[in-house]
């Protein structure tokens, strides 16, 4: 299939591991529109709100456009020489192990391959790890223990074919919304969905059963399931005997930890009758898919949790069959591609490992690299500990933001500050991590990048360039190759284009591959440049026998282990490392939200994606809010053992009592005290090295605000205020900050400094703590300040933001500025549907006017008709919004006005 045409370019979304196809019309300038690719097997034309707004994240604003060396702009030859000199000096004086690399699932496979080859093969350092360590390494370790290789045996079609879909530790509706829509659309009589998650999330909306288990008790649950399958005579004994090893050894601890269903229910803190029903459903349904994600992986027992799930599938023979497999759902767009090329510190390349001397010799001969690293290197947490100790003298970070994402970020920042040479390749100029860079290298971003990515179902897709490089930005593979040549390895890094890198990667996957390694791209190893350009999505392995790839693996019951059998793994249940105490009584869970991605370096560039959740927040059970004397909408502070987190309190019974939830996305570019990693200890899984990033402890207290404010400025504001708490909220046409302070402020003297000059209109009411002021120039609004007491109500900022886009305001608009809204326009409320900008008050008005279904709301307002991520919230509003039948008619006109925006 030709994936480009004269009128459009087909590429791949750069967000989650679903790997959606995207179509970009050509000749539309710098910000073309984006639509889903109807021909791509992953999404079949659908896109979530993040994918739909990709075009809004383009442009040169905030981009890193030129190399910088020790604070000075440099040419590429100067920058490459500086990097090579730093590496050469460290190796000469301290050995190859003094150089470290920290890579990212945001890199393309070609970038990843070049970096891994340079570091392990030619610098000779094993200390190469990736931020995939933070999300997928426990799944990797579990796959290798059970299957003999890091292989996901399933495909997305299995989510639709399954009669039972079990979602474990995965808020699929928000984190993988396109797959959630596929699961939901496949609903049929007799088909069931079970959600296993401590929280009630948007995903719970599709569940026939929601098991709200105690955080960290997954191994008890799945050991209990294995014991139940045995006791109820629901095993596939023939499959176990013919294709597996170690069942009796795995069954013993399962039976010991699960003497009966009641005991398992107590450990998991869920009703025994619900647990028994789930066990029966699993036993009865041969076509079962168990999807697991970060709620399983991000744990000090993440590998055991994944293997406990896989054990149950092996025991029933449900691996690699249509509608029946364990399914690890990848977090990043190319986490799997990075695993293929050896991006993890304990792997080599092409699914070969240090544990095998034959693999070490094989890779060294293929690369013609006599200095190949001979053993595994530091995993992420250990890598930054080594930087902190001074063992790593040069650290090269590519396309990731560890100063935000790694646990105990204060220590990570200390490490970066202490490191003699920090090199950062990125497309964004200012991040928490680039702040520490001695050498900054401008990399191409999405739209400029050209290469491949591999999604969660092993599907390789092309990410194509449709924009010119911004400034002097260059592809990561090009930068790495230039450094490799500067270090004297000309022939090894003579790549001409991404196709040449891919061909070498494919040849290595096939090199002396006797079938023991499932990862094999031999049929793609001789692609011409034109064939590479036209490469259609395909699932590996891609070989002469299977030139179009394979949907499923291990279908014949033969695995990648030495004995060709799958291995059961004995699981001894263990609770999370961090446990509450009297000083820190609450369990802290963290995760993604619907409209943001990772540390917001991309999604933070578009105002639309800020409208659903505009600032850091804390989801709190009503009992815990009452104990802390906190109400809905107030600012709360979580005090942990390592740091603090401040966010807006959201009181909800979707949380279990004794537990809170916080988002992972905010950083110090967007918030003063909103880093989730501040509350997470660097405790890791002993097998995978993955941090326990979803289980911290803290106490909750009220943030003692004397006042809260909204500051909007046309130009980027130099932060002239002094306040204990702030968060930045980008809006269309202006920047805005949400600020709170603990000290009293004389606003009459402070306003001019905050606004950048003397305001022309002021409203002050010291008795109530209210103050509002605005600056204008030649009819244009320059800055607005709105101040309220902590219990006050600040207006929605959408109308105010629109005023900054106008060259001149009318007198009526100037008068309305201090009120924060035009009285003639309806207040639509908080945005619920980001795709079509539909607000809560519009939805409530339509419901009150008689629209009582999601379909009806979609017909009236379009909400819920694109990615569908807002449907659970629409259903909740239908449940909670009262429809008074007697007065519905009288409200119809009011509702219709809001619906139409008149």
C-alpha positions in Angstrom: 0.0 0.0 0.0 1.4 3.4 -0.9 1.0 5.5 2.2 1.5 8.9 0.7 -0.2 10.7 -2.2 0.0 14.0 -4.0 -2.6 15.5 -1.8 -1.9 13.9 1.7 0.6 12.3 3.9 -0.1 9.3 6.1 1.7 9.2 9.3 1.3 7.9 12.9 0.2 9.7 16.1 3.1 10.4 18.6 1.1 9.9 21.8 0.1 6.6 23.3 1.0 3.0 22.4 -2.2 2.5 20.4 -0.3 3.8 17.3 -3.2 5.5 15.5 -2.8 6.3 11.8 -3.1 10.0 10.9 -3.7 11.7 7.6 -2.3 15.2 6.9 -3.5 17.1 3.9 -0.6 18.7 2.0 -0.2 22.4 1.0 -2.0 23.8 4.1 0.8 25.8 5.4 2.5 25.4 8.8 -0.5 24.1 10.7 -2.4 21.6 8.5 -5.5 19.8 9.7 -5.4 16.3 11.1 -7.8 13.4 10.5 -7.8 9.7 11.4 -6.6 7.3 8.8 -9.5 5.0 7.9 -7.1 2.5 6.4 -4.9 2.1 9.5 -5.8 -1.2 11.3 -5.2 0.3 14.8 -7.8 3.1 14.7 -9.8 2.7 11.5 -10.2 6.5 11.2 -10.9 7.4 14.8 -8.7 9.8 16.8 -8.9 10.9 20.4 -8.9 14.6 21.4 -5.1 14.6 21.7 -4.6 13.2 18.3 -7.3 15.4 16.8 -5.5 18.5 18.1 -2.0 17.5 16.9 -1.9 20.3 14.3 -2.4 22.8 17.2 0.9 21.7 18.8 3.0 22.6 15.7 4.9 25.8 15.1 8.2 27.2 16.2 7.0 28.8 19.5 9.0 27.3 22.5 11.0 25.2 20.0 14.7 24.6 20.5 16.0 25.9 17.2 19.8 26.0 17.4 22.5 24.1 19.3 23.8 25.6 22.5 27.1 24.8 24.2 27.6 26.1 27.7 25.0 28.7 27.2 26.2 30.0 23.8 24.6 29.4 20.4 26.7 27.1 18.3 26.9 25.6 14.9 26.3 21.9 14.4 30.1 21.1 13.9 30.9 23.0 17.1 28.1 21.2 19.0 29.1 17.7 17.7 32.7 18.4 18.5 31.7 19.5 22.1 29.7 16.3 22.6 32.5 14.1 21.2 35.2 15.8 23.3 33.2 15.4 26.5 32.6 11.7 25.8 36.2 11.1 24.8 37.6 12.9 27.8 35.3 10.9 30.2 36.3 7.6 28.6 40.0 8.4 28.6 40.0 9.5 32.2 37.4 7.2 33.8 36.5 4.4 31.4 33.5 3.8 29.2 31.2 3.3 32.2 31.5 7.0 33.0 29.2 7.8 30.1 25.4 7.2 30.4 22.4 7.5 28.1 18.8 8.0 29.0 16.5 7.4 26.0 12.8 7.6 25.4 9.7 5.9 23.9 9.2 9.2 22.0 12.2 8.3 19.8 11.7 6.6 16.5 13.1 3.1 16.1 15.9 4.4 13.9 16.9 7.0 16.5 16.8 4.3 19.2 18.9 1.9 17.2 21.6 4.5 16.4 21.8 5.5 20.1 22.0 2.0 21.4 24.7 1.1 18.8 26.8 4.1 19.6 26.6 3.7 23.4 26.9 -0.1 23.8 28.8 -1.0 20.7 31.3 1.8 20.2 31.6 3.9 23.3 31.4 0.6 25.2 29.1 1.7 28.0 26.3 -0.5 29.2 24.6 2.4 31.0 21.9 3.0 28.5 18.3 3.0 29.8 15.0 4.5 28.7 11.9 6.1 30.2 10.2 2.9 29.1 11.7 1.5 32.4 9.1 3.6 34.1 6.1 2.1 32.3 6.8 -1.2 30.6 9.8 -2.9 32.1 7.8 -5.1 34.4 5.8 -6.4 31.5 9.0 -7.0 29.6 10.5 -9.1 32.5 7.2 -11.0 32.9 7.1 -11.9 29.2 10.7 -13.1 29.2 10.1 -15.2 32.3 7.0 -16.8 30.9 7.5 -16.9 27.1 11.3 -16.7 26.8 11.1 -13.4 25.0 9.5 -9.9 25.3 6.5 -10.8 23.1 2.9 -9.6 23.2 1.1 -12.6 21.7 -2.2 -10.8 21.0 -3.6 -8.3 18.5 -6.3 -5.5 18.8 -8.9 -7.7 17.1 -8.8 -10.0 20.1 -10.3 -7.2 22.2 -13.4 -7.4 20.0 -13.4 -11.2 19.6 -13.2 -11.9 23.4 -16.3 -12.9 25.3 -14.6 -11.7 28.5 -12.4 -8.6 28.6 -10.6 -8.0 31.9 -9.0 -4.5 32.3 -6.5 -4.5 35.1 -4.9 -1.3 36.3 -5.9 0.5 33.1 -8.1 3.5 32.7 -8.5 2.6 29.1 -11.2 5.2 28.4 -8.7 8.0 29.1 -5.3 6.5 28.4 -6.1 4.4 25.3 -9.4 5.9 24.2 -9.5 4.4 20.7 -9.1 0.9 22.0 -11.7 1.6 24.7 -14.1 2.6 21.9 -13.3 -0.7 20.1 -14.0 -2.7 23.3 -17.2 -0.8 23.8 -18.4 -1.1 20.2 -18.0 -4.9 20.3 -20.6 -5.3 23.0 -23.0 -8.1 22.4 -25.3 -10.5 24.3 -23.3 -12.6 26.6 -20.1 -10.6 26.3 -18.7 -9.1 29.6 -16.2 -6.6 30.7 -14.6 -6.6 34.1 -12.6 -3.6 35.4 -10.1 -4.3 38.2 -9.0 -0.9 39.7 -9.1 0.8 43.1 -10.7 3.8 41.5 -14.0 4.3 39.7 -12.8 5.8 36.5 -14.3 6.7 33.1 -13.5 3.1 32.1 -15.9 1.8 34.7 -18.8 3.0 32.5 -18.3 -0.1 30.2 -17.9 -2.6 33.1 -20.3 -5.4 33.8 -18.4 -5.7 37.1 -15.9 -3.3 38.8 -13.6 -4.9 41.4 -12.3 -2.0 43.5 -9.5 -3.9 45.0 -7.0 -2.6 47.7 -4.0 -1.0 45.9 -1.2 -3.5 45.4 -3.2 -6.6 46.1 -3.3 -7.8 42.5 -1.0 -10.8 43.2 -3.4 -12.1 45.9 -6.3 -11.8 43.4 -4.7 -13.6 40.5 -3.1 -16.2 42.8 -6.6 -16.7 44.1 -7.9 -17.1 40.5 -5.3 -19.7 39.7 -6.2 -21.6 42.9 -9.9 -21.4 41.9 -9.2 -22.7 38.4 -7.5 -25.7 40.0 -10.2 -26.3 42.6 -13.1 -26.0 40.2 -11.5 -28.3 37.6 -11.3 -25.5 35.1 -7.7 -26.1 34.0 -6.7 -27.0 30.5 -4.6 -30.0 31.6 -3.6 -31.0 28.1 -2.2 -27.6 27.3 -0.3 -27.5 30.6 1.2 -31.0 30.0 2.1 -30.4 26.3 3.2 -26.8 26.3 4.1 -25.6 29.8 6.6 -26.1 32.6 6.5 -25.5 36.3 2.7 -25.6 37.0 3.0 -27.5 40.3 5.6 -25.1 41.5 3.4 -22.1 40.7 0.3 -23.7 42.1 1.7 -24.3 45.6 2.1 -20.6 46.6 -1.2 -19.8 44.9 -3.0 -22.4 47.1 -1.2 -21.2 50.2 -2.0 -17.5 49.7 -5.6 -18.3 48.7 -7.0 -21.0 51.0 -10.5 -19.9 50.0 -12.3 -17.1 48.2 -13.2 -15.4 51.5 -9.5 -15.1 52.4 -8.7 -13.6 49.0 -11.6 -11.2 49.3 -10.3 -10.0 52.6 -6.8 -9.4 51.3 -8.2 -7.5 48.3 -10.9 -5.7 50.3 -13.6 -6.6 47.9 -16.9 -8.5 48.4 -16.5 -12.2 48.3 -19.6 -12.7 46.1 -18.2 -10.3 43.5 -14.8 -12.1 43.5 -16.5 -15.5 43.2 -18.6 -14.3 40.2 -15.5 -13.0 38.5 -13.6 -16.3 39.1 -16.6 -18.1 37.6 -16.7 -15.9 34.5 -13.0 -16.3 33.9 -13.3 -20.1 34.2 -16.3 -20.3 31.9 -15.1 -18.1 29.0 -12.5 -19.7 26.8 -12.2 -16.4 24.8 -10.8 -14.2 27.5 -8.4 -11.2 27.1 -6.7 -9.7 30.1 -5.4 -6.2 29.4 -2.9 -4.9 32.0 -1.1 -1.5 32.1 0.5 0.9 34.5 -1.6 -0.1 37.5 0.1 -3.5 37.3 3.5 -2.5 36.0 4.3 0.5 38.2 4.9 -1.5 41.3 7.7 -3.0 43.4 6.0 -6.3 42.6 5.1 -5.4 39.0 6.8 -8.4 37.4 5.1 -10.8 39.7 1.7 -9.1 39.1 2.1 -9.6 35.4 3.3 -13.2 35.8 0.3 -13.9 38.1 -2.0 -12.8 35.2 0.0 -14.8 32.6 -0.1 -17.9 34.9 -3.9 -17.9 34.7 -3.9 -17.7 30.9 -1.4 -20.5 30.6 -3.4 -22.6 33.0 -6.4 -22.3 30.7 -4.5 -22.5 27.4 -5.5 -18.9 26.5 -2.4 -17.6 24.8 -2.1 -16.5 21.2 -5.6 -17.6 20.3 -8.4 -15.5 18.7 -10.0 -13.6 21.6 -7.8 -15.2 24.2 -4.5 -13.8 25.5 -2.8 -11.7 28.2 -2.3 -8.3 26.7 0.2 -5.8 28.0 -0.9 -2.3 26.9 2.0 -0.1 26.0 2.1 3.5 27.3 4.3 5.3 24.8 4.2 5.5 21.0 7.5 3.6 20.5 8.1 1.8 23.9 8.0 -1.5 22.0 10.3 -0.2 19.3 12.8 0.8 21.9 12.6 -2.7 23.4 13.3 -4.2 19.9 16.6 -2.4 19.5 17.9 -2.9 23.0 17.0 0.5 24.6 16.8 -1.1 28.1 20.0 -1.4 30.1 19.7 -5.2 30.6 19.3 -5.9 26.9 21.6 -5.8 23.9 19.7 -5.4 20.6 17.1 -7.3 18.5 15.8 -9.1 21.6 19.3 -10.4 22.4 20.6 -10.3 25.9 23.8 -10.0 28.0 22.8 -13.2 29.8 23.8 -15.2 26.7 27.5 -15.1 25.8 26.5 -16.3 22.3 24.3 -13.1 21.9 27.1 -10.9 23.1 29.5 -12.4 20.5 26.8 -12.3 17.8 26.0 -8.6 18.2 29.8 -7.7 18.5 30.5 -9.6 15.2 27.5 -8.0 13.4 28.5 -4.5 14.5 32.2 -5.3 14.1 32.6 -3.8 17.5 35.5 -5.2 19.6 34.6 -2.8 22.4 31.0 -4.0 23.0 29.8 -3.6 26.6 29.9 -7.1 28.1 27.3 -6.9 30.8 24.1 -5.1 31.8 24.2 -1.5 32.8 22.4 0.8 35.3 18.6 0.8 35.1 16.9 4.2 35.4 16.9 4.7 39.2 20.4 3.3 39.6 21.6 5.4 36.6 20.7 8.6 38.3 22.0 7.4 41.6 25.3 6.8 39.8 25.1 10.4 38.4 24.5 11.7 41.9 27.6 9.8 43.2 29.7 11.2 40.5 30.3 7.8 38.7 28.7 9.1 35.5 30.6 12.1 34.1 28.6 12.5 30.9 24.9 12.0 30.7 23.1 12.2 27.3 19.3 12.5 27.7 17.1 12.2 24.6 13.5 13.2 24.2 12.4 12.8 27.8 12.1 14.8 31.0 13.5 12.9 34.0 13.6 15.9 36.2 9.8 15.5 36.3 9.0 11.9 35.6 11.4 10.0 37.9 10.5 9.5 41.6 12.1 11.6 44.3 12.6 14.3 41.6 14.5 16.6 44.1 17.4 14.0 44.2 17.2 13.7 40.4 17.6 17.4 40.0 20.5 17.4 42.4 22.2 14.7 40.3 21.7 16.7 37.1 23.2 19.8 38.8 26.2 17.8 40.0 26.9 16.0 36.7 30.0 17.6 34.9 28.4 17.3 31.4 24.7 17.0 30.8 23.7 16.7 27.1 20.0 17.0 26.2 18.5 16.4 22.8 15.0 17.8 22.6 12.6 19.7 20.4 11.4 22.0 23.2 13.7 24.8 24.4 12.6 25.1 28.0 11.8 22.0 30.1 12.6 21.1 33.7 15.5 18.9 32.3 16.9 21.3 29.7 17.4 23.7 32.6 20.4 21.5 33.6 21.9 21.0 30.1 25.4 22.0 29.4 24.9 21.1 25.7 21.5 21.5 24.1 20.9 19.7 20.7 17.8 20.7 18.7 16.0 17.6 17.5 13.2 17.4 15.0 9.7 17.0 16.4 6.5 15.3 15.1 5.8 16.4 11.6 9.5 16.7 10.9 10.5 13.3 12.0 10.8 10.4 9.6 11.0 6.7 10.6 9.1 3.9 12.2 7.3 3.1 15.5 5.9 -0.1 16.9 2.6 -0.1 18.8 1.2 -2.4 21.5 0.2 -5.2 19.0 3.7 -5.4 17.5 2.6 -3.3 14.5 5.3 -1.3 12.8 4.0 1.9 11.2 5.7 4.8 9.4 6.0 8.2 11.0 6.5 10.5 8.0 7.9 14.0 7.6 5.4 16.5 6.2 7.0 19.7 7.6 10.5 21.2 7.0 12.8 21.1 10.0 12.4 23.9 12.4 15.5 26.1 12.6 18.6 24.0 12.6 16.9 21.0 14.2 18.1 17.6 13.0 16.8 14.0 13.4 18.1 12.2 16.4 19.7 9.4 14.3 21.6 12.1 12.3 22.9 13.7 15.5 24.0 10.4 17.0 25.6 9.3 13.8 27.5 12.7 13.5 28.9 12.1 17.0 29.8 8.5 16.2 31.8 9.7 13.2 33.5 12.4 15.3 34.6 9.7 17.7 36.3 7.9 14.8 33.7 5.3 13.8 33.0 6.6 10.3 31.9 3.3 8.7 29.7 2.2 11.6 27.7 5.5 11.4 27.6 6.2 7.7 23.8 6.1 7.6 22.4 8.2 4.8 18.8 8.3 5.8 16.3 6.6 8.2 15.8 3.8 5.7 19.4 2.8 5.9 19.2 2.6 9.7 16.0 0.5 9.5 17.6 -1.9 7.0 20.5 -2.5 9.4 18.1 -3.0 12.3 16.2 -5.5 10.3 19.3 -7.4 9.2 20.4 -7.6 12.8 17.0 -9.1 13.8 17.6 -11.8 11.2 21.3 -12.4 11.8 21.9 -16.0 12.9 18.3 -16.2 13.9 17.5 -19.8 14.0 13.8 -19.2 15.0 14.6 -18.9 18.7 14.1 -15.2 18.6 10.5 -14.4 17.6 11.5 -10.8 16.7 12.6 -11.1 13.1 12.3 -8.6 10.2 14.2 -10.5 7.6 11.7 -9.8 4.9 12.2 -6.1 5.4 16.0 -6.1 5.5 16.4 -5.3 1.8 13.8 -2.6 1.4 14.7 0.1 -1.1 14.3 3.7 0.0 11.1 3.9 -2.1 9.7 0.7 -0.5 10.6 2.0 2.9 8.7 5.2 2.1 5.7 3.2 1.1 5.8 0.7 4.0 2.4 -0.2 5.1 1.6 -1.1 8.8 2.7 -4.7 9.6 3.0 -6.9 12.7 6.3 -8.6 13.3 7.7 -11.1 12.8 7.9 -10.3 9.0 9.8 -13.1 7.3 9.9 -15.0 4.0 7.4 -17.5 5.5 5.2 -14.6 6.8 5.9 -11.7 4.5 2.8 -9.8 5.7 3.6 -10.4 9.4 1.6 -12.4 12.0 -1.4 -11.2 14.0 -0.8 -13.6 16.9 2.2 -15.5 18.3 2.6 -18.8 20.1 -0.5 -20.1 18.4 1.1 -23.6 18.2 2.0 -23.7 21.8 5.7 -23.4 21.1 7.5 -20.6 22.9 10.9 -18.9 22.8 12.3 -20.7 25.8 15.1 -23.2 25.5 12.6 -26.1 26.0 10.0 -24.4 23.8 7.6 -24.5 26.7 5.9 -21.6 28.5 7.1 -21.3 32.1 4.7 -20.8 35.0 6.2 -18.5 37.7 5.6 -19.1 41.4 4.2 -15.9 42.9 4.6 -15.0 46.6 2.2 -12.1 47.1 3.7 -8.9 48.5 2.2 -5.5 49.4 3.6 -2.2 48.2 6.8 -1.0 49.8 5.4 2.4 51.0 2.7 1.8 53.7 0.6 4.5 55.5 1.4 5.4 59.1 0.0 8.0 61.6 2.0 10.8 59.9 1.2 9.8 56.4 -2.2 8.0 56.6 -3.3 8.2 52.9 -2.2 6.1 50.0 -1.4 8.2 46.9 -2.2 6.9 43.4 -1.0 8.7 40.3 -1.8 8.5 36.6 -2.6 10.2 33.4 -5.6 12.3 32.6 -7.7 12.4 29.5 -6.4 15.5 27.6 -2.7 15.7 28.6 0.3 13.6 27.8 3.4 12.9 29.9 5.0 16.1 31.1 3.0 18.3 28.7 5.9 19.5 26.5 3.6 18.8 23.5 0.0 18.9 24.8 0.8 22.0 26.8 1.2 23.9 23.6 -2.6 23.9 22.8 -5.1 25.7 24.9 -7.9 23.3 23.9 -6.3 20.5 25.9 -6.3 22.6 29.1 -10.0 23.1 29.3 -11.0 19.7 30.8 -8.5 19.9 33.8 -6.8 23.2 34.0 -4.6 22.8 37.1 -3.2 20.1 39.4 -5.9 18.4 41.5 -6.4 15.9 44.2 -9.3 13.4 44.0 -10.4 12.7 47.6 -13.1 10.5 49.2 -15.7 12.6 51.1 -14.6 11.0 54.4 -11.0 12.0 53.9 -12.0 15.5 52.8 -14.1 15.9 56.0 -11.2 14.8 58.2 -9.0 17.4 56.6 -11.7 20.1 56.8 -11.7 20.5 53.1 -14.5 21.2 50.7 -14.9 20.8 46.9 -12.8 23.3 45.0 -10.5 24.3 47.8 -6.7 24.0 47.6 -5.3 21.0 49.4 -1.7 20.0 50.2 -0.4 16.5 50.3 2.7 16.2 52.5 4.7 13.2 51.7 8.0 11.8 53.1 10.0 13.3 50.3 8.0 16.4 49.2 4.7 18.1 48.9 1.9 18.4 46.2 -0.7 21.1 46.0 -3.8 20.8 44.0 -7.5 21.6 43.7 -9.6 19.3 45.9 -12.1 17.2 43.9 -14.4 15.4 46.4 -15.6 12.2 44.9 -16.8 8.7 46.1 -15.0 7.4 43.0 -12.0 7.2 45.4 -11.8 4.6 48.1 -11.6 6.0 51.6 -8.0 6.3 52.7 -6.7 6.9 49.2 -6.2 9.9 46.9 -5.4 10.3 43.2 -3.1 12.9 41.6 -2.2 13.5 37.9 1.4 13.0 36.7 1.6 15.7 34.0 2.4 19.0 35.8 6.0 20.2 36.0 7.8 23.3 37.2 7.1 25.1 33.9 3.4 24.9 34.7 3.1 24.6 38.5 5.1 25.5 41.6 4.1 22.4 43.6 2.3 20.1 41.3 4.9 17.3 40.6 3.4 13.9 41.4 6.9 12.4 41.5 7.6 14.5 44.6 5.5 12.1 46.6 6.9 8.9 45.2 9.9 7.1 46.7 12.5 5.4 44.4 11.4 1.9 45.4 11.7 -0.5 42.5 10.8 -4.0 41.4 13.8 -6.1 42.1 13.5 -8.0 38.8 12.5 -5.2 36.3 13.9 -2.1 38.1 10.6 -0.4 37.5 9.7 2.2 40.1 6.6 2.0 42.3 5.2 5.2 40.9 1.5 4.5 41.6 1.8 4.0 45.3 3.0 6.7 47.7 1.9 7.9 51.1 1.0 11.3 52.4 -1.2 13.3 54.7 -3.8 15.8 53.4 -4.2 19.3 54.8 -5.7 22.5 53.7 -3.5 24.9 51.9 -3.8 28.1 54.0 -4.7 30.5 51.2 -5.6 34.1 52.1 -6.6 34.9 48.6 -6.7 33.4 45.1 -6.2 35.2 41.8 -6.2 34.8 38.0 -3.7 36.8 36.1 -4.0 37.0 32.3 -1.3 38.7 30.1 -1.0 39.2 26.4 2.8 38.8 26.5 4.7 36.0 28.3 4.9 37.2 31.9 8.2 37.4 33.7 6.5 36.2 36.9 6.8 39.4 38.8 4.5 38.2 41.6 5.6 36.6 44.8 3.2 33.8 45.8 3.5 30.4 47.5 1.3 28.6 44.9 0.8 29.1 41.2 0.0 27.1 38.0 0.2 28.3 34.4 -2.8 27.7 32.2 -2.2 28.6 28.5 -5.3 30.2 26.8 -6.0 31.2 23.3 -4.5 34.7 22.8 -2.8 35.0 26.2 -1.0 33.4 29.0 -2.8 32.9 32.4 -1.7 32.0 35.9 -3.8 30.7 38.8 -2.2 32.0 41.9 -2.8 31.7 45.6 -1.0 33.3 48.6 -0.8 32.8 52.3 0.1 36.4 53.1 -2.1 39.5 52.9 -1.4 41.7 49.9 -1.9 45.4 49.4 -3.4 45.1 45.9 -3.6 48.9 45.3 0.3 49.0 45.2 0.9 45.5 43.9 -1.4 45.5 40.9 0.8 47.7 38.7 3.8 45.4 39.2 1.8 42.3 38.4 0.1 43.8 35.4 3.3 45.3 34.0 2.1 48.9 34.4 -0.6 51.1 36.0 -4.1 49.7 35.4 -6.7 51.9 33.7 -9.7 50.3 35.4 -9.8 49.1 39.0 -12.5 47.6 41.3 -11.5 47.2 44.9 -13.5 45.9 47.9 -11.1 45.4 50.8 -13.9 44.4 53.2 -14.6 41.2 51.1 -11.1 40.6 49.8 -12.0 41.3 46.2 -9.9 43.2 43.8 -10.0 43.5 40.0 -7.9 45.5 37.6 -7.0 45.7 33.9 -4.5 47.4 31.6 -5.2 48.6 28.1 -3.2 50.1 25.2 -4.8 51.7 22.2 -8.0 49.8 22.9 -6.4 46.5 23.3 -6.4 44.6 26.6 -2.8 43.9 27.8 -3.4 42.3 31.3 -6.2 41.5 33.7 -6.0 40.6 37.4 -8.9 39.0 39.3 -8.6 38.5 43.0 -11.1 36.7 45.3 -11.0 35.4 48.9 -10.5 31.6 49.2 -14.2 30.9 49.3 -14.9 33.3 46.4 -15.9 32.3 42.9 -13.6 33.3 40.0 -15.2 33.4 36.5 -14.5 31.0 33.7 -11.7 32.6 31.6 -12.9 31.7 28.1 -14.5 35.0 27.4 -11.7 37.0 28.9 -9.2 35.1 26.8 -11.2 35.9 23.7 -10.8 39.6 24.5 -7.0 39.3 24.1 -7.5 38.2 20.5 -9.3 41.5 19.6 -7.5 44.5 18.2 -10.0 46.9 20.0 -12.7 46.4 22.6 -16.0 48.1 22.6 -16.9 50.2 25.6 -19.3 47.5 26.8 -16.6 44.9 26.6 -14.2 47.1 28.6 -16.9 47.5 31.3 -17.4 43.7 31.3 -13.7 42.9 31.7 -13.7 43.2 35.5 -16.8 40.9 35.7 -14.9 38.3 33.7 -17.7 37.7 31.3 -20.1 39.3 28.8 -23.5 39.3 30.4 -25.1 38.9 27.0 -23.3 35.6 26.3 -24.2 32.4 28.1 -21.8 30.9 30.5 -21.2 27.3 29.1 -19.3 26.1 32.2 -16.4 23.7 32.5 -15.5 22.1 29.1 -16.6 18.4 29.2 -16.2 17.6 25.5 -12.9 19.0 24.3 -13.4 17.8 20.7 -16.3 20.1 20.2 -15.9 22.6 23.1 -19.1 21.7 24.8 -19.5 22.9 28.4 -21.2 21.4 31.5 -23.8 24.1 31.7 -24.8 23.6 28.1 -25.1 19.8 28.7 -27.1 20.4 31.9 -29.5 22.8 30.1 -30.1 20.3 27.3 -30.8 17.6 29.9 -33.2 19.8 31.8 -34.9 20.7 28.5 -35.7 17.0 28.1 -32.7 15.4 26.4 -32.1 12.3 28.5 -29.6 10.2 26.5 -26.1 10.3 25.3 -27.3 9.9 21.8 -29.7 12.9 22.2 -26.9 15.1 23.6 -24.7 14.1 20.6 -27.5 15.0 18.2 -28.0 18.4 19.9 -24.4 19.4 20.9 -22.1 16.9 19.0 -20.5 16.0 22.4 -19.5 12.3 22.6 -19.6 11.8 18.8 -15.8 11.9 18.1 -13.4 10.1 20.4 -16.1 9.3 23.0 -13.8 10.0 26.0 -16.4 12.3 27.5 -19.3 9.8 27.3 -18.8 8.6 30.9 -19.1 12.2 32.1 -22.1 12.7 29.9 -23.8 9.7 31.5 -22.9 11.0 35.0 -24.5 14.4 34.2 -27.6 12.6 32.9 -27.8 10.8 36.2 -27.1 13.8 38.4 -29.0 16.6 36.6 -32.6 16.7 37.8 -35.3 16.8 35.1 -38.5 18.3 36.5 -41.2 17.0 34.2 -43.6 19.8 35.2 -41.2 22.5 34.4 -39.3 21.0 31.5 -41.4 22.8 29.0 -40.7 26.2 30.6 -37.0 25.4 30.6 -36.9 24.5 26.9 -36.2 28.0 25.7 -33.4 28.6 28.2 -31.9 25.2 27.4 -32.1 25.9 23.6 -30.3 29.2 24.1 -27.4 27.5 25.8 -27.4 24.7 23.3 -27.1 27.0 20.4 -24.9 29.5 22.2 -27.3 32.4 21.6 
